[in-house]
Amino acid sequence: MTDLVLRDIDPMLVDRIRRISVARGWTQHQTVTNLIEQGLFACEHEVHGGFEHPEVDALSDAIAALKLLPTGGSF
């Protein structure tokens, strides 16, 4: 696996990463990897401007079908 070195990171950003790591029970490596992956998904979605992949299309169809269901009673 390739190493990635980040220099001159804002201390506030480092603290936010540390807090997520503690809250999730992840190692620092797992936390940074997960955050990068989630950030890439979000950025890729913006670049593609919508749904393109079959899995995402299936999820979109499922959400649309759920919206057609009648609302449940109040709790």
Order of alpha helices (4+ residues) and beta strands (2+ residues): alpha-alpha-alpha
